[in-house]
Every structure is written in C-alpha cells, then in structure tokens.
C-alpha cells in the first residue's frame, strides 16, 4: 500500500472542482513555471508536480499560486524555528519519529510530510487528526500562542489552510486554551471545522474501514506500520531534504519588496495576541 494513494480519478475531480480541463491546467502549470524563471531571488525552478499542487491549493488562481510559491521559499528564512535543523536524517528527528515529542519537532515533521505530499499527493483538502490519548497537561502547555501563531502563519501563507476538518480525539478539558486561541486567529468558517471528541468513534464516520488504521478498529495499516512507511518515504526523499537545507531566497535580488502581513511582520516580528 502506498502512503499517498492518488489516481487519475482524484486529479480529475480536483480539476472539475475548479473548472479546469487537463489542457488548461497544464497551461497554467507552464505559466507559473515561466514566471519562476523571471524571479531572480528564488533559489530554484520549481518542479511541475509541486506547481500542480500549489495551483490546487489556491483554487487554480495563478496570482495566488505565485504568492504562495514565493512564500514557500521565503518562509524558511522568516521562521527558522521550523526550517533550520529540520532534515529528517538528523538524530533528534529520527528519535522523535517513535515517541511523543515537543510541539516544535512535531510541527517540523508535519512540514516535512507536506514537502513529500507536494510531489505525490493531490492536496485538495486537509483532514487532521490529533489523538490526545497520551498527551499530558504539560504537553498542551507547550503549545504557546506564539507557536500556534507561527504554525497558522505557515499554513495560511504557504498552504492556504485548505482545512476540511480538524479533530481532537480522546480529548480532555485541558485542551480548551488551545481551542480558545484558535478561535482568535482562525476565520469563523475555518474554526467551525474543529471538533473535540471524547473518544475515537468519529473516525468511523470520516474514513472507510479499509483506510482506518487497525488501532482504531479498521483494516488499514496500523500506526506503527504507517510510521515505518513514513520513515521509508523520508529516506526516499533524502536528497531533496539535503537540498532544502541550503535553499533560501536572496532578498537582494527580489524584484518587489514584500508586503507586511497581519500576523507575521516579514522581518520576524509577531504581533502580540491577548488570550483569555
């Protein structure tokens, strides 16, 4: 079983969703690719597979796709917490593949997974599952407002927050501060897609029996098996992660200065947000 199973039917439905034909979509890909060649500050010419996903993430808007591709590279310098020392081969990230880790390292791994998905997946929407079964109050306290703001900033400015659902399963009352803060920084229509569940029964409504991991009563690969598949996928893309260690924009060559952002000042200054 592939970690990312995407066939032609998935892509066909995605193109229909955004009123594109295969021909017009590939023309959009070429338009964006030619644009990247005119941007001297960008460190590489992005591959077609990734451009396709950025178009899907931005509902096939060429201008929004250009902005997100630019930020995909730029954000690595703006939020070094997530991108310096983020190579999956590093010992501390190897260790944290098998144990509950800090929110920062968990976020780094999620973005590493997103890197692979840009090549192999069709990123038409996100369903995120957080199992709180073995999470302590101390673990939750590590999700500070500043950290959550940075996570939100990356998803908004790079991945466009194509969130279909965010589920906290096997949850406890002490998750409430996180939910309260998310309500502050997310648009109402996005916040309404967050669900806090006392158990994992909701997963049977979201996933087919064949997809749901054995750990939750399904017939799909277990969480341990999925973890091993992910490790293998990281090894498969090791050359790419080695290259990402070096890829940074050259601001001296940027044709047009960046606009400031509501949450992230593009010089690394985050606004203070008051949380009750």
N, C-alpha and C positions, 0 to 999 in steps of 0.2 A: 504494500500500500504506500502510495506517495504521500509525503507530508502535506503537499499542496496539490490537490487534485482538481485541475481545471481543464475542461474540454471545450470544444468549439461551441457547444450549446451555451455555455456560460458567457463567453465573449459575445455571441450573437444576441443574447438577451440584454447584455450591457449596452451594446450599440443601439439596439431598438429603444432602450430606455432613454437614450439621449439623442434619438432621431438621427443616427448616423448610419451610413452604409459602410461596408468594408472598404470600398474605394475612397470615399470621402474621409474616413477615419485615417487611412494610411497617408492621404494627402495632408491631413492635419499633423501627423507624426513628422512628415518631411518638412513642413513649415516650421515646426518647433525646432527640429534639428538644425535647420539652416540658420535659425535665429541664434542658437547657441554658438554657432561658428563666428557670429559677429560680436560676441561678448568676451572681450579680452581678459576680463577679470576672472572668468570661470576657469577652473583647473583642468577640465576635460570636455570632450564632446560626449554627451550622454547617449547611451545605447538605446536603440529603438524600443526594446522591451520595457524599459523603465519609462520612456516618454509615453508609451501607451497607457501605463498605469497612472501617470500623472494627469493625463487627459481625462481618464475615467474618474479620478479623484476630484477633478474640477469640472465635471459635467460637460466635458469636451469644449470648455471655454479656452481658446488659445491664449488669450491675455492672462487669465488667471493661472494657467499652466506655466507660462513663462515666469510669473512671480514666484510660484511655488518651487520650481526648479532652481531658480536663483537662490531662494532661501534654503533649499536642501543643502547647498554647499556653504552658504553664508553662516547658517546657524551653528556650524561646527566650531567657528571662532567665537560666536556670541555667547554660547552656553558650553564652555569647555568641560563642565562637570560631567556631561553626558557623552562627550566625544573624545576627550583625552583619556588614554589608558582604557579604551573600550574594545580592544581587539579580543575576540573570544578565546584566542590561544593563551592569553595571559593567565598565570596561575590562579589569581584570586577569582577570575571569572569562571575558570574551569571548576574551581571548588564550589562556587555558588550555583552551579548547574544542578547540584544534588541536595542542597539544603536551603532552608528559608533564609533569605539574605536581606540586606538593607534595601530600602526603597530606591536608593540611587542605583545600586547594582541591578535590581530588578528592572528598573526603567532602561538602563543601558542594554540589557538583554532583549527587552521588547523592541528597542530601536534596531538592534542587530537583526532580529527576526524580520522587522519591516524592510530592512535592506534586501533580504533574500526574497521577500514577497514581491518587491518591486520587479524582480526578474521573473518570478514563477507564478504569481497569483493573479487574479483579476480583482482589484481592490475596490469593488463597487459598494461595499458597506462593511461595518465592523460590528461584531457581537463579542463583547469582552466578558469573561467570567473570572471573578476573583473568589476563590474558595477561602473563607476565613477560619476554617476548622482549627488550624494550629497557630493562628495569629494571636498574639498577646496584646494587652493594652500598651505595653512599651513599644511594640512593633507599630501600632497605629499612631502613636505619638510622634514617630519619626517622619510621618507624612506632614511636614510643616507647610504652612501657607506658601512660603517662598518656593519650596519644592513643587507643590501642586501647581503653582503659577507657571513655573518653568515647563513642567510636563504639558500643561494646557497650551502654552505658547508654541511648543514644537508641534503639537497636533494641529493647532489652528494654522500656523504659518507654513508648515511643510505638508501635512497630511490632510488638511481641510476638515477634520473631525466628521468623517462620514460614519457617524455612530448610529447603529440601528438599535443597540441595546447594551447597557452596562449592568451586569448582575453581580451583586454581592451575595453569595450563597453561604449557608451555615454561619450566618452573621450573628453579632452580638450588639447590645445597645451602645457600646463604646465606639462604634463606627459613626455615630451621629455627628461629631465635629467635622469629619471629612465630608459628609453629605451636606452639612450646612455651608461649608466653604465652597463646594462645587456649585451650590445654588447661587452663590455670589458671582462666580466667574463664567458660568455657562449660560447660553441663551435659554429661555424657558422651554422652547421646543426640544432642545437637546437634554435639558435637565429632566424632562418628563420621561425620558427613556432610561432613567436609572431606577433599578429595582433592588430592594433589600429583602432578602429571603431568609427565613429561619432555618431552612433545610435545602436540599438539592433537588427536590421534586420538580421544580420548574424546568430543569434541564430536559425532562422527557417531553416537554411541550416545544422546546426550541430545536432539538436535534433528533434525527431518526435513530432508531435502535441500532442500526449498522454503524452510525457515526459516533454515538455516545460511548465514551470510554468504559471499560469493564468496571472501573472503580465506582461508577455511578449506576451500575445495573445494565449497561449497554453491551453491545457486541463488538465495539470498536477497539482499537489498540488501547492498552492500559496507559496510565500516565507515565509509568516507568518506560514503557515501550516508546511512547511519543517523545520522551526526553532523550532516549538513545537515538531516535531518528533525527532529532534536532541537532544533537552533537555531531552526527554524521554530516548533516547539511552544513553546519559551520565549517567542518573540515573541507568539504567540497568547495566552499567559497573562501578558503583561506587567503588565496592570492588577492581577492577583492578587498578583504578586511586589512591586509597588509598595505594595500594602496591607499585605502581610506585614512590610514594613519598620517599620510602625507598630504592629502587633498585639502587645500584651503584656498579661499578666494584671495586675489590680490587687489585690495581696496584702492591701491594707487592707480589701477588700470580701469576701475569701474567707470563706465560712460556717464552714469547719472547717479547722484547721491541717493542713498536710501531714505525713504520717508520714515518718520518716527512711528512707533506702534503704541497702541493704547496700554498694553501690558508690559511690553518689553521695549525699553529705550535701546536703540540699536548700538549703544555703547555700553551695554551691560547693566544699566540702572533700572531695577524693578520698582514699580510703584508700590507703596505700602497699602495693603488692603486690611481693613478692620474686620475682624471676625468675632461675632458674639460667642 
